[in-house]
Amino acid sequence: MTDRYFNTIVSTRWLWPVVILLVIWAVLVAMLTAIFMIVGSLGFIVAFELGIRVWVAWLVCAPFTIWIALKYPIDHARRLRSIVIHLVACVLVVTVNQIVFRQFDPPQQLLEAMRESGRLDQRAQSGPPMARAPVDMLFYVVILSICQAVQASGRARERERRALEAEAHLAQARLQSLQMQLNPHFLFNALNAITAFVHSDPDASESMLTDLSELLRASLASAEEVEIPLRKELEFLDHYLAIEQTRFGDRLKVEKEINASLLDVLVPTLILQPLVENAVRHGIEPLREGGLISLRAQRDGDALCLTIRDNGVGFLSRANCKGVGLTNTQARLIQLYPDSHTFDVRREETSGCVATIRLPLNRAA
């Protein structure tokens, strides 16, 4: 029981009330010491001893008062019960303080010291027995108020922490939902492309199915990852491009300009594939002669800059330019980097479109 009580006293939520009360107690002892030295012409040691004796009972009563204040806070749910408990505890604390105070009787000792120094009449008496009670009641209320303030502050911090956790979980759920929308969209388009080659070119359809299975295997392995290194993202993209190049043959050309020092930078999972897919479908596919898609990954100050450019007809000229791919890309970037990203898709002056993403330069651990 004693060990448990001691552990409760030294627990974290007791720290600030105890520290504050120790400071207040030290200030009160110092004030009384100064008063006794001035009024009673006492030496520092005698005055300091008397000052400690005046407040020594609170060294015992303060831990009990803090425990009661923290265990029975005056909240809305049990306000009446807590008030009754604190009234009883206040009476008990005042009584204990009065008993201890009278045991040491500092006022009487001060009067005797002043009589001996000739600064007081021999018939002078100390105050009435309960003269100290209002001071002890006030001190109890001060302790109760400090504990209430500390608890209110702790509850506010806890609510803030839970709100931040809830917001993080919500953002995670939204990102996963967006990614789940994106994968079926891509899968549907890829299967349509493979179906077109099943009878006309079985070898091509088999090659595309192999690349699709590799892409799906890699995608499932990263299903729970919101961000992955750029190196891994480029591997995903290579599987997709292999499918499209089998489909388009010489009509589709791909160029890459990747800064090797950026391969470990974190990017959102499957952030490049929908942009390249839009460039293929809306830019290159309508052209009989085909076209070129170029991918760049460069450093721009403290940011990673990803650029996908095509020389096709430009999907911004179509009504479906705000499809699942671009909409999800923008939504995911807003969720992951609300104030630290840019996403721009525009049509080139001559032909084609360019999509640019600028992300914080965060590297994988």
Backbone hydrogen bonds in HBPLUS format (Angstrom, degrees):
<---DONOR---> <-ACCEPTOR-->    atom                        ^
c    i                          cat <-CA-CA->   ^        H-A-AA   ^      H-
h    n   atom  resd res      DA  || num        DHA   H-A  angle D-A-AA Bond
n    s   type  num  typ     dist DA aas  dist angle  dist       angle   num
A0005-TYR N   A0001-MET O   2.97 MM   4  6.16 156.4  2.02 145.1 151.5     1
A0006-PHE N   A0002-THR O   2.90 MM   4  6.14 156.0  1.96 148.6 155.4     2
A0007-ASN N   A0003-ASP O   2.86 MM   4  6.08 160.4  1.90 150.2 155.6     3
A0008-THR N   A0004-ARG O   2.98 MM   4  6.19 147.7  2.08 143.8 152.3     4
A0009-ILE N   A0005-TYR O   3.06 MM   4  6.33 148.1  2.16 141.8 150.2     5
A0010-VAL N   A0006-PHE O   3.10 MM   4  6.43 155.3  2.17 152.6 158.0     6
A0011-SER N   A0008-THR O   3.33 MM   3  5.17 161.0  2.37  98.2 103.5     7
A0014-TRP N   A0011-SER O   3.11 MM   3  5.55 147.1  2.22 109.4 119.2     8
A0015-LEU N   A0012-THR O   3.04 MM   3  5.30 150.7  2.12 108.4 117.4     9
A0018-VAL N   A0014-TRP O   3.06 MM   4  6.07 166.2  2.08 159.4 163.7    10
A0019-VAL N   A0015-LEU O   2.94 MM   4  6.12 164.7  1.96 155.6 160.4    11
A0020-ILE N   A0016-TRP O   2.90 MM   4  6.01 171.2  1.91 158.6 161.1    12
A0021-LEU N   A0017-PRO O   2.95 MM   4  6.06 162.1  1.98 147.8 152.9    13
A0022-LEU N   A0018-VAL O   2.88 MM   4  6.04 155.2  1.94 149.9 156.9    14
A0023-VAL N   A0019-VAL O   3.06 MM   4  6.31 154.1  2.13 147.9 154.5    15
A0024-ILE N   A0020-ILE O   2.96 MM   4  6.29 161.3  1.99 149.1 154.4    16
A0025-TRP N   A0021-LEU O   2.75 MM   4  5.90 164.2  1.78 151.7 156.5    17
A0026-ALA N   A0022-LEU O   2.92 MM   4  6.06 159.3  1.96 143.9 149.4    18
A0027-VAL N   A0023-VAL O   2.95 MM   4  6.20 154.8  2.01 148.7 155.8    19
A0028-LEU N   A0024-ILE O   2.90 MM   4  6.19 160.5  1.94 154.4 159.4    20
A0029-VAL N   A0025-TRP O   2.97 MM   4  6.20 163.2  2.00 152.5 156.9    21
A0030-ALA N   A0026-ALA O   2.96 MM   4  6.10 158.0  2.00 144.4 150.8    22
A0031-MET N   A0027-VAL O   2.87 MM   4  6.12 155.1  1.93 148.8 155.8    23
A0032-LEU N   A0028-LEU O   2.95 MM   4  6.18 166.3  1.97 153.3 156.5    24
A0033-THR N   A0029-VAL O   2.89 MM   4  6.04 155.8  1.95 147.3 154.7    25
A0034-ALA N   A0030-ALA O   3.04 MM   4  6.26 159.0  2.08 146.8 151.5    26
A0035-ILE N   A0031-MET O   2.94 MM   4  6.23 156.7  1.99 149.2 156.1    27
A0036-PHE N   A0032-LEU O   2.82 MM   4  6.01 166.7  1.84 156.8 159.5    28
A0037-MET N   A0033-THR O   3.00 MM   4  6.16 151.8  2.08 144.4 152.4    29
A0038-ILE N   A0034-ALA O   2.98 MM   4  6.19 147.2  2.09 143.4 152.1    30
A0039-VAL N   A0035-ILE O   2.71 MM   4  5.79 169.5  1.72 163.4 164.6    31
A0040-GLY N   A0036-PHE O   2.91 MM   4  5.16 139.6  2.08 121.5 134.2    32
A0047-ALA N   A0043-GLY O   2.93 MM   4  6.02 169.6  1.94 159.0 162.5    33
A0048-PHE N   A0044-PHE O   2.75 MM   4  5.80 159.4  1.79 151.8 158.0    34
A0049-GLU N   A0045-ILE O   2.92 MM   4  6.06 154.7  1.99 145.1 152.0    35
A0050-LEU N   A0046-VAL O   2.98 MM   4  6.26 158.0  2.03 150.1 155.8    36
A0051-GLY N   A0047-ALA O   2.92 MM   4  6.15 154.3  1.98 146.4 153.9    37
A0052-ILE N   A0048-PHE O   2.99 MM   4  6.25 152.4  2.07 146.7 153.2    38
A0053-ARG N   A0049-GLU O   3.03 MM   4  6.27 156.5  2.09 145.4 152.0    39
A0054-VAL N   A0050-LEU O   3.07 MM   4  6.34 143.5  2.20 146.7 155.5    40
A0055-TRP N   A0052-ILE O   3.12 MM   3  5.43 123.6  2.46 102.3 115.3    41
A0056-VAL N   A0052-ILE O   2.75 MM   4  5.55 108.3  2.27 147.8 167.6    42
A0058-TRP N   A0055-TRP O   3.18 MM   3  5.67 139.8  2.35 109.0 118.7    43
A0059-LEU N   A0056-VAL O   3.07 MM   3  5.50 150.4  2.16 109.1 117.8    44
A0060-VAL N   A0057-ALA O   3.07 MM   3  5.52 146.0  2.19 106.9 116.3    45
A0061-CYS N   A0057-ALA O   2.98 MM   4  6.27 161.0  2.01 146.5 152.7    46
A0062-ALA N   A0058-TRP O   2.81 MM   4  5.18 152.2  1.89 129.4 135.6    47
A0065-THR N   A0061-CYS O   2.85 MM   4  6.06 158.1  1.90 154.9 162.0    48
A0066-ILE N   A0062-ALA O   2.83 MM   4  6.06 160.8  1.87 158.8 163.5    49
A0067-TRP N   A0063-PRO O   2.93 MM   4  6.11 159.4  1.97 146.4 152.3    50
A0068-ILE N   A0064-PHE O   2.96 MM   4  6.22 162.5  1.99 151.4 155.6    51
A0069-ALA N   A0065-THR O   2.88 MM   4  6.05 159.8  1.92 147.7 154.0    52
A0070-LEU N   A0066-ILE O   2.89 MM   4  6.07 154.6  1.95 152.3 158.0    53
A0071-LYS N   A0067-TRP O   2.91 MM   4  5.95 152.8  1.99 146.4 154.5    54
A0072-TYR N   A0068-ILE O   2.91 MM   4  5.86 153.5  1.98 148.0 153.8    55
A0075-ASP N   A0073-PRO O   2.97 MM   2  5.64 125.2  2.28 108.0  92.0    56
A0082-SER N   A0078-ARG O   3.10 MM   4  6.20 163.4  2.13 151.8 156.9    57
A0083-ILE N   A0079-ARG O   2.92 MM   4  6.13 157.2  1.98 154.6 160.9    58
A0084-VAL N   A0080-LEU O   3.09 MM   4  6.35 162.9  2.12 153.1 156.8    59
A0085-ILE N   A0081-ARG O   3.02 MM   4  6.27 163.0  2.05 150.8 155.7    60
A0086-HIS N   A0082-SER O   2.90 MM   4  6.09 157.7  1.95 149.9 155.9    61
A0087-LEU N   A0083-ILE O   2.91 MM   4  6.15 145.5  2.03 146.3 155.8    62
A0088-VAL N   A0084-VAL O   3.07 MM   4  6.35 162.6  2.10 152.4 156.1    63
A0089-ALA N   A0085-ILE O   2.89 MM   4  6.10 162.3  1.92 148.2 154.0    64
A0090-CYS N   A0086-HIS O   2.79 MM   4  5.81 150.1  1.88 138.2 146.5    65
A0091-VAL N   A0087-LEU O   3.07 MM   4  6.31 160.4  2.11 146.4 150.7    66
A0092-LEU N   A0088-VAL O   3.01 MM   4  6.28 158.4  2.06 149.2 155.4    67
A0093-VAL N   A0089-ALA O   2.85 MM   4  6.05 161.4  1.88 151.8 156.6    68
A0094-VAL N   A0090-CYS O   2.89 MM   4  6.05 165.4  1.92 153.4 157.4    69
A0095-THR N   A0091-VAL O   2.97 MM   4  6.11 156.5  2.02 144.9 151.5    70
A0096-VAL N   A0092-LEU O   2.98 MM   4  6.22 165.1  2.00 152.0 155.6    71
A0097-ASN N   A0093-VAL O   2.89 MM   4  6.06 162.3  1.92 150.8 156.1    72
A0098-GLN N   A0094-VAL O   2.89 MM   4  6.07 151.8  1.97 143.8 151.8    73
A0099-ILE N   A0095-THR O   2.95 MM   4  6.25 157.1  2.00 151.3 157.1    74
A0100-VAL N   A0096-VAL O   2.96 MM   4  6.20 171.0  1.96 156.7 158.6    75
A0101-PHE N   A0097-ASN O   2.75 MM   4  5.78 156.5  1.81 145.7 153.7    76
A0102-ARG N   A0098-GLN O   2.89 MM   4  6.01 158.4  1.94 145.1 150.2    77
A0103-GLN N   A0099-ILE O   2.98 MM   4  6.14 137.1  2.17 138.5 150.7    78
A0104-PHE N   A0100-VAL O   3.17 MM   4  6.54 153.9  2.24 150.2 154.2    79
A0105-ASP N   A0101-PHE O   2.60 MM   4  5.59 150.0  1.68 145.3 156.3    80
A0109-GLN N   A0105-ASP O   3.17 MM   4  6.51 156.0  2.23 151.0 158.2    81
A0110-LEU N   A0106-PRO O   2.83 MM   4  6.05 149.0  1.93 150.5 159.5    82
A0111-LEU N   A0107-PRO O   2.86 MM   4  6.15 157.2  1.91 149.6 155.6    83
A0112-GLU N   A0108-GLN O   2.93 MM   4  6.18 157.8  1.98 146.3 152.3    84
A0113-ALA N   A0109-GLN O   2.97 MM   4  6.16 154.6  2.03 140.7 147.7    85
A0114-MET N   A0110-LEU O   2.87 MM   4  6.15 153.0  1.94 148.3 156.2    86
A0115-ARG N   A0111-LEU O   2.79 MM   4  6.05 148.7  1.89 149.0 157.8    87
A0116-GLU N   A0112-GLU O   2.94 MM   4  6.15 160.8  1.98 147.3 152.4    88
A0117-SER N   A0113-ALA O   3.13 MM   4  6.38 141.1  2.29 136.4 146.4    89
A0119-ARG N   A0114-MET O   2.97 MM   5  5.33 144.3  2.10 164.3 160.4    90
A0118-GLY N   A0115-ARG O   2.92 MM   3  4.98 152.6  2.00 102.4 111.4    91
A0124-ALA N   A0121-ASP O   3.22 MM   3  5.63 167.6  2.24 114.4 118.1    92
A0131-ALA N   A0128-PRO O   3.19 MM   3  5.40 162.3  2.23 120.5 119.4    93
A0133-ALA N   A0130-MET O   3.17 MM   3  5.41 149.7  2.26 107.2 115.6    94
A0135-VAL N   A0132-ARG O   3.02 MM   3  5.49 122.9  2.36 113.3 127.4    95
A0136-ASP N   A0132-ARG O   3.16 MM   4  6.49 157.2  2.22 154.2 161.2    96
A0137-MET N   A0133-ALA O   2.89 MM   4  6.14 158.6  1.94 158.2 164.7    97
A0138-LEU N   A0134-PRO O   2.93 MM   4  6.10 157.0  1.99 143.8 150.0    98
A0139-PHE N   A0135-VAL O   2.94 MM   4  6.19 154.9  2.01 146.1 153.1    99
A0140-TYR N   A0136-ASP O   2.93 MM   4  6.17 150.9  2.01 145.7 153.3   100
A0141-VAL N   A0137-MET O   3.03 MM   4  6.34 158.3  2.08 149.1 154.3   101
A0142-VAL N   A0138-LEU O   2.93 MM   4  6.23 149.7  2.02 145.8 154.8   102
A0143-ILE N   A0139-PHE O   2.99 MM   4  6.28 161.2  2.03 150.2 153.9   103
A0144-LEU N   A0140-TYR O   2.91 MM   4  6.16 164.5  1.94 152.3 156.9   104
A0145-SER N   A0141-VAL O   2.88 MM   4  6.05 156.5  1.94 146.1 152.4   105
A0146-ILE N   A0142-VAL O   2.96 MM   4  6.21 158.2  2.01 151.3 156.9   106
A0147-CYS N   A0143-ILE O   2.98 MM   4  6.24 166.3  2.00 155.9 159.1   107
A0148-GLN N   A0144-LEU O   2.94 MM   4  6.14 156.2  2.00 147.1 154.1   108
A0149-ALA N   A0145-SER O   2.92 MM   4  6.14 156.6  1.98 147.3 153.5   109
A0150-VAL N   A0146-ILE O   2.91 MM   4  6.19 159.2  1.96 152.3 157.9   110
A0151-GLN N   A0147-CYS O   2.90 MM   4  6.07 162.6  1.93 150.0 154.8   111
A0152-ALA N   A0148-GLN O   2.87 MM   4  6.05 157.7  1.92 147.2 153.8   112
A0153-SER N   A0149-ALA O   2.95 MM   4  6.13 156.4  2.00 146.2 152.6   113
A0154-GLY N   A0150-VAL O   2.93 MM   4  6.17 155.6  1.99 146.4 153.4   114
A0155-ARG N   A0151-GLN O   2.85 MM   4  6.11 158.2  1.89 152.2 157.8   115
A0156-ALA N   A0152-ALA O   2.95 MM   4  6.14 152.9  2.03 143.7 151.3   116
A0157-ARG N   A0153-SER O   2.97 MM   4  6.26 158.7  2.02 148.9 154.3   117
A0158-GLU N   A0154-GLY O   2.92 MM   4  6.13 154.0  1.99 146.0 153.6   118
A0159-ARG N   A0155-ARG O   2.86 MM   4  6.08 158.4  1.91 148.9 154.3   119
A0160-GLU N   A0156-ALA O   2.95 MM   4  6.20 156.0  2.01 146.1 152.9   120
A0161-ARG N   A0157-ARG O   2.87 MM   4  6.11 154.5  1.94 146.0 153.1   121
A0162-ARG N   A0158-GLU O   2.88 MM   4  6.13 162.8  1.91 152.2 156.5   122
A0163-ALA N   A0159-ARG O   2.86 MM   4  6.02 152.7  1.93 144.7 152.9   123
A0164-LEU N   A0160-GLU O   2.94 MM   4  6.17 155.2  2.00 146.7 152.9   124
A0165-GLU N   A0161-ARG O   2.92 MM   4  6.20 156.0  1.98 147.7 154.7   125
A0166-ALA N   A0162-ARG O   2.81 MM   4  6.00 159.6  1.85 148.2 154.1   126
A0167-GLU N   A0163-ALA O   2.88 MM   4  6.06 154.5  1.94 143.9 151.2   127
A0168-ALA N   A0164-LEU O   2.89 MM   4  6.11 153.0  1.96 144.3 151.7   128
A0169-HIS N   A0165-GLU O   2.88 MM   4  6.14 159.9  1.92 151.9 157.1   129
A0170-LEU N   A0166-ALA O   2.88 MM   4  6.05 155.0  1.94 145.7 153.1   130
A0171-ALA N   A0167-GLU O   2.90 MM   4  6.12 158.9  1.95 146.4 152.1   131
A0172-GLN N   A0168-ALA O   2.92 MM   4  6.14 155.9  1.97 145.9 152.8   132
A0173-ALA N   A0169-HIS O   2.86 MM   4  6.11 157.3  1.91 147.6 153.7   133
A0174-ARG N   A0170-LEU O   2.90 MM   4  6.16 155.7  1.96 149.4 156.0   134
A0175-LEU N   A0171-ALA O   2.93 MM   4  6.18 158.2  1.98 149.0 154.8   135
A0176-GLN N   A0172-GLN O   2.97 MM   4  6.22 162.5  2.00 151.7 156.2   136
A0177-SER N   A0173-ALA O   2.90 MM   4  6.08 152.6  1.98 144.0 152.1   137
A0178-LEU N   A0174-ARG O   2.88 MM   4  6.15 157.4  1.93 149.9 155.6   138
A0179-GLN N   A0175-LEU O   2.92 MM   4  6.17 156.6  1.98 149.1 155.7   139
A0180-MET N   A0176-GLN O   2.89 MM   4  6.09 149.1  1.99 144.5 152.9   140
A0181-GLN N   A0177-SER O   3.04 MM   4  6.34 143.4  2.18 142.8 152.3   141
A0182-LEU N   A0178-LEU O   3.04 MM   4  6.30 146.5  2.15 142.0 151.3   142
A0183-ASN N   A0179-GLN O   3.09 MM   4  6.32 162.2  2.12 154.6 156.4   143
A0186-PHE N   A0182-LEU O   3.04 MM   4  6.34 160.7  2.07 157.8 162.1   144
A0187-LEU N   A0183-ASN O   2.88 MM   4  6.06 166.6  1.90 155.9 160.3   145
A0188-PHE N   A0184-PRO O   2.91 MM   4  5.98 160.2  1.95 149.1 153.1   146
A0189-ASN N   A0185-HIS O   3.32 MM   4  6.56 162.3  2.35 144.7 148.7   147
A0190-ALA N   A0186-PHE O   2.89 MM   4  6.16 162.4  1.92 157.6 163.0   148
A0191-LEU N   A0187-LEU O   2.94 MM   4  6.08 164.2  1.97 153.2 156.9   149
A0192-ASN N   A0188-PHE O   3.09 MM   4  6.26 151.4  2.18 143.4 151.1   150
A0193-ALA N   A0189-ASN O   3.09 MM   4  6.38 152.7  2.17 145.1 151.9   151
A0194-ILE N   A0190-ALA O   2.98 MM   4  6.30 154.4  2.05 148.5 155.7   152
A0195-THR N   A0191-LEU O   2.91 MM   4  6.04 159.6  1.95 148.7 154.0   153
A0196-ALA N   A0192-ASN O   3.31 MM   4  6.53 146.8  2.42 140.9 147.9   154
A0197-PHE N   A0194-ILE O   2.95 MM   3  5.44 152.1  2.03 113.0 121.4   155
A0198-VAL N   A0195-THR O   3.30 MM   3  5.29 159.7  2.34 103.3 109.2   156
A0201-ASP N   A0197-PHE O   2.95 MM   4  4.99 151.8  2.03 124.3 132.6   157
A0205-SER N   A0201-ASP O   3.05 MM   4  6.42 159.8  2.10 155.6 161.8   158
A0206-GLU N   A0202-PRO O   2.87 MM   4  6.10 152.5  1.95 149.2 156.7   159
A0207-SER N   A0203-ASP O   2.96 MM   4  6.22 157.4  2.02 146.4 152.4   160
A0208-MET N   A0204-ALA O   2.91 MM   4  6.16 155.5  1.97 148.0 155.1   161
A0209-LEU N   A0205-SER O   2.90 MM   4  6.11 153.0  1.98 144.3 151.5   162
A0210-THR N   A0206-GLU O   3.00 MM   4  6.26 153.3  2.08 146.4 153.3   163
A0211-ASP N   A0207-SER O   3.04 MM   4  6.36 162.9  2.07 149.2 153.1   164
A0212-LEU N   A0208-MET O   2.84 MM   4  6.03 154.6  1.90 147.2 155.2   165
A0213-SER N   A0209-LEU O   2.85 MM   4  6.06 158.3  1.90 148.9 154.0   166
A0214-GLU N   A0210-THR O   3.02 MM   4  6.29 156.0  2.08 148.2 154.6   167
A0215-LEU N   A0211-ASP O   2.91 MM   4  6.14 154.4  1.98 146.0 153.4   168
A0216-LEU N   A0212-LEU O   2.86 MM   4  6.09 160.1  1.90 152.8 158.0   169
A0217-ARG N   A0213-SER O   2.89 MM   4  6.02 154.7  1.96 143.7 151.0   170
A0218-ALA N   A0214-GLU O   3.01 MM   4  6.21 161.6  2.05 146.2 150.8   171
A0219-SER N   A0215-LEU O   2.83 MM   4  6.00 149.1  1.92 142.6 152.4   172
A0220-LEU N   A0216-LEU O   2.86 MM   4  6.04 158.9  1.90 150.6 154.7   173
A0221-ALA N   A0217-ARG O   3.08 MM   4  6.26 152.6  2.16 142.4 150.0   174
A0222-SER N   A0219-SER O   3.19 MM   3  5.26 136.9  2.38  96.2 107.8   175
A0223-ALA N   A0220-LEU O   3.19 MM   3  4.90 166.1  2.21 106.2 106.1   176
A0225-GLU N   A0222-SER O   3.08 MM   3  5.16 155.0  2.15 105.5 113.4   177
A0269-THR N   A0226-VAL O   3.06 MM  43  5.79 158.8  2.10 137.8 138.5   178
A0228-ILE N   A0267-VAL O   2.87 MM  39  5.59 161.7  1.91 164.3 164.0   179
A0267-VAL N   A0228-ILE O   2.82 MM  39  5.59 163.1  1.85 156.0 157.9   180
A0232-LYS N   A0229-PRO O   3.04 MM   3  5.47 122.8  2.38 107.4 119.9   181
A0233-GLU N   A0229-PRO O   3.14 MM   4  6.51 156.7  2.20 150.1 157.2   182
A0230-LEU N   A0265-VAL O   2.81 MM  35  5.68 134.9  2.01 150.1 161.4   183
A0234-LEU N   A0230-LEU O   2.91 MM   4  6.13 152.7  1.99 153.1 159.4   184
A0231-ARG N   A0263-LEU O   2.91 MM  32  4.75 150.2  2.00 147.4 137.6   185
A0235-GLU N   A0231-ARG O   3.19 MM   4  6.51 140.1  2.35 136.1 146.6   186
A0235-GLU N   A0232-LYS O   3.13 MM   3  5.03 122.7  2.48  91.2 105.8   187
A0236-PHE N   A0232-LYS O   3.11 MM   4  6.51 154.0  2.18 148.6 154.4   188
A0237-LEU N   A0233-GLU O   3.03 MM   4  6.34 160.8  2.07 145.9 151.1   189
A0238-ASP N   A0234-LEU O   2.89 MM   4  6.11 147.1  2.00 142.7 151.2   190
A0239-HIS N   A0235-GLU O   3.30 MM   4  6.63 153.2  2.38 147.7 152.5   191
A0240-TYR N   A0236-PHE O   3.22 MM   4  6.65 158.8  2.27 149.7 155.5   192
A0241-LEU N   A0237-LEU O   2.85 MM   4  6.09 166.0  1.87 157.5 161.4   193
A0242-ALA N   A0238-ASP O   2.90 MM   4  6.04 145.5  2.02 143.0 152.1   194
A0243-ILE N   A0239-HIS O   3.26 MM   4  6.59 149.4  2.36 142.3 148.8   195
A0243-ILE N   A0240-TYR O   3.07 MM   3  5.26 121.5  2.43  99.2 113.2   196
A0244-GLU N   A0240-TYR O   3.09 MM   4  6.48 160.5  2.13 151.3 156.4   197
A0245-GLN N   A0241-LEU O   2.77 MM   4  5.88 154.7  1.83 149.8 156.9   198
A0246-THR N   A0242-ALA O   3.07 MM   4  6.13 146.5  2.19 137.5 145.6   199
A0247-ARG N   A0243-ILE O   3.10 MM   4  6.35 146.4  2.22 139.4 148.9   200
A0248-PHE N   A0244-GLU O   2.81 MM   4  6.05 161.4  1.85 152.6 156.8   201
A0249-GLY N   A0245-GLN O   2.71 MM   4  5.15 141.8  1.85 131.4 141.1   202
A0251-ARG N   A0248-PHE O   3.20 MM   3  5.38 157.4  2.26 128.0 125.3   203
A0252-LEU N   A0249-GLY O   3.45 MM   3  6.24 168.9  2.47 117.7 120.1   204
A0291-GLY N   A0251-ARG O   2.80 MM  40  6.15 139.5  1.96 173.1 173.3   205
A0253-LYS N   A0291-GLY O   3.08 MM  38  6.33 155.8  2.14 158.7 163.9   206
A0293-ILE N   A0253-LYS O   2.89 MM  40  6.29 156.8  1.94 154.4 161.2   207
A0255-GLU N   A0293-ILE O   2.89 MM  38  6.32 157.1  1.94 151.6 157.1   208
A0295-LEU N   A0255-GLU O   2.80 MM  40  6.23 153.6  1.87 151.6 159.9   209
A0257-GLU N   A0295-LEU O   2.77 MM  38  6.15 152.5  1.84 163.2 170.6   210
A0297-ALA N   A0257-GLU O   2.99 MM  40  6.44 153.8  2.06 154.0 151.6   211
A0259-ASN N   A0297-ALA O   3.08 MM  38  5.97 156.1  2.14 153.8 160.1   212
A0262-LEU N   A0259-ASN O   2.92 MM   3  5.63 165.1  1.94 124.9 129.5   213
A0263-LEU N   A0260-ALA O   3.40 MM   3  5.62 172.0  2.40 112.7 113.2   214
A0265-VAL N   A0262-LEU O   3.11 MM   3  5.37 166.0  2.13 113.3 117.4   215
A0364-ALA N   A0264-ASP O   2.90 MM 100  5.75 162.9  1.93 159.8 162.8   216
A0266-LEU N   A0362-ASN O   2.65 MM  96  5.68 170.8  1.66 169.2 170.7   217
A0275-LEU N   A0272-LEU O   3.12 MM   3  5.41 121.3  2.48 105.9 120.5   218
A0276-VAL N   A0272-LEU O   2.99 MM   4  6.25 162.3  2.02 162.6 168.3   219
A0277-GLU N   A0273-GLN O   2.83 MM   4  5.96 155.5  1.89 151.2 159.1   220
A0278-ASN N   A0274-PRO O   2.97 MM   4  6.12 150.0  2.06 137.4 144.5   221
A0279-ALA N   A0275-LEU O   3.06 MM   4  6.33 153.6  2.13 141.1 148.5   222
A0280-VAL N   A0276-VAL O   2.90 MM   4  6.19 152.6  1.98 150.0 157.1   223
A0281-ARG N   A0277-GLU O   2.91 MM   4  6.06 176.4  1.91 154.8 156.0   224
A0282-HIS N   A0278-ASN O   2.90 MM   4  5.69 163.1  1.93 146.2 151.7   225
A0283-GLY N   A0279-ALA O   2.93 MM   4  4.94 130.8  2.18 118.4 129.4   226
A0284-ILE N   A0279-ALA O   3.08 MM   5  6.57 143.2  2.22 146.8 157.9   227
A0285-GLU N   A0280-VAL O   2.81 MM   5  5.86 164.1  1.83 172.2 172.7   228
A0313-VAL N   A0283-GLY O   3.02 MM  30  4.78 145.4  2.14 120.7 120.3   229
A0287-LEU N   A0284-ILE O   3.01 MM   3  5.57 149.8  2.11 119.2 128.2   230
A0290-GLY N   A0287-LEU O   3.22 MM   3  5.04 151.2  2.31  95.5 104.1   231
A0311-ASN N   A0292-LEU O   3.28 MM  19  5.88 138.8  2.46 151.5 160.9   232
A0294-SER N   A0309-ARG O   2.80 MM  15  5.25 163.2  1.83 155.1 160.9   233
A0309-ARG N   A0294-SER O   2.93 MM  15  5.25 166.7  1.95 153.9 158.4   234
A0296-ARG N   A0307-THR O   2.88 MM  11  5.07 158.5  1.92 148.5 154.6   235
A0307-THR N   A0296-ARG O   2.94 MM  11  5.07 162.5  1.97 143.8 147.3   236
A0298-GLN N   A0305-CYS O   3.00 MM   7  5.31 163.0  2.03 154.1 155.4   237
A0305-CYS N   A0298-GLN O   2.83 MM   7  5.31 169.6  1.84 174.9 172.7   238
A0300-ASP N   A0303-ALA O   2.84 MM   3  5.14 176.7  1.84 151.4 152.2   239
A0303-ALA N   A0300-ASP O   3.13 MM   3  5.14 139.7  2.30 108.0 119.8   240
A0361-LEU N   A0302-ASP O   3.32 MM  59  5.73 143.9  2.46 145.0 135.1   241
A0304-LEU N   A0359-LEU O   2.78 MM  55  5.14 156.9  1.83 147.0 154.6   242
A0359-LEU N   A0304-LEU O   2.87 MM  55  5.14 161.6  1.90 148.8 154.0   243
A0306-LEU N   A0357-ILE O   2.81 MM  51  5.09 165.9  1.83 157.0 160.9   244
A0357-ILE N   A0306-LEU O   2.84 MM  51  5.09 161.2  1.87 150.6 156.6   245
A0308-ILE N   A0355-ALA O   2.90 MM  47  5.19 161.8  1.93 151.9 158.1   246
A0355-ALA N   A0308-ILE O   2.84 MM  47  5.19 163.1  1.87 150.2 155.4   247
A0310-ASP N   A0353-CYS O   2.99 MM  43  5.64 158.3  2.04 162.1 167.4   248
A0352-GLY N   A0312-GLY O   2.68 MM  40  4.27 114.7  2.10 146.6 142.2   249
A0317-SER N   A0314-GLY O   3.22 MM   3  6.04 168.4  2.23 120.2 123.6   250
A0318-ARG N   A0315-PHE O   3.06 MM   3  5.40 164.3  2.09 111.7 116.1   251
A0327-THR N   A0323-GLY O   3.07 MM   4  6.04 162.2  2.10 153.7 159.1   252
A0328-ASN N   A0324-VAL O   2.89 MM   4  5.85 165.1  1.91 150.3 154.7   253
A0329-THR N   A0325-GLY O   2.99 MM   4  6.10 154.1  2.06 143.3 151.3   254
A0330-GLN N   A0326-LEU O   3.00 MM   4  6.19 166.8  2.02 152.5 154.8   255
A0331-ALA N   A0327-THR O   3.02 MM   4  6.21 160.3  2.06 146.3 152.2   256
A0332-ARG N   A0328-ASN O   2.85 MM   4  5.95 162.2  1.88 153.0 157.1   257
A0333-LEU N   A0329-THR O   3.08 MM   4  6.24 159.7  2.12 148.2 153.7   258
A0334-ILE N   A0330-GLN O   3.07 MM   4  6.27 153.8  2.14 146.2 153.1   259
A0335-GLN N   A0331-ALA O   3.05 MM   4  6.30 151.5  2.13 144.1 151.7   260
A0336-LEU N   A0332-ARG O   2.94 MM   4  6.15 161.4  1.97 153.1 157.6   261
A0337-TYR N   A0333-LEU O   2.81 MM   4  5.62 163.0  1.83 147.2 153.1   262
A0340-SER N   A0337-TYR O   3.44 MM   3  5.23 157.2  2.50  98.8 105.2   263
A0342-THR N   A0358-ARG O   3.15 MM  16  5.09 146.1  2.27 132.0 139.1   264
A0358-ARG N   A0342-THR O   2.94 MM  16  5.09 159.4  1.98 148.9 150.5   265
A0344-ASP N   A0356-THR O   2.94 MM  12  5.22 164.3  1.96 152.3 157.4   266
A0356-THR N   A0344-ASP O   2.78 MM  12  5.22 164.3  1.80 158.0 163.6   267
A0346-ARG N   A0354-VAL O   3.07 MM   8  5.66 165.5  2.09 154.2 157.1   268
A0354-VAL N   A0346-ARG O   2.89 MM   8  5.66 159.8  1.93 166.1 172.7   269
A0348-GLU N   A0352-GLY O   2.84 MM   4  5.53 161.9  1.87 133.8 139.8   270
A0362-ASN N   A0360-PRO O   3.01 MM   2  5.78 127.5  2.29 107.8  92.6   271
